[in-house]
Amino acid sequence: MRNIQIDTEVLRKIVQESVQEALKAERFNLYNSLIPMVSDNEMNKIISRLGEKPLPQSTVDYTEWFDNEN
């Protein structure tokens, strides 16, 4: 078996990115398990009561802190 040499900073960055990707995937799975599915009829009732979904510019993404958890 051959030995492969790699800079420790490069290895650290690769591991860090892999862990971040895994955490994002698990967060997505958690959201999917916690947010209930709605039927088309229920969605139409929600829209008639609350209006359409807000434009992306008017919302704030509070999940960015997952990306900067150094």
Stockholm file with secondary structure:
# STOCKHOLM 1.0

chainA/1-70         MRNIQIDTEVLRKIVQESVQEALKAERFNLYNSLIPMVSDNEMNKIISRLGEKPLPQSTVDYTEWFDNEN
#=GR chainA/1-70 SS CCCCCCCHHHHHHHHHHHHHHHHHHHHHHHHHHHSCCCCHHHHHHHHHHHCSCCCGGGSCCTTGGGTTCC
#=GC SS_cons        CCCCCCCHHHHHHHHHHHHHHHHHHHHHHHHHHHSCCCCHHHHHHHHHHHCSCCCGGGSCCTTGGGTTCC
//
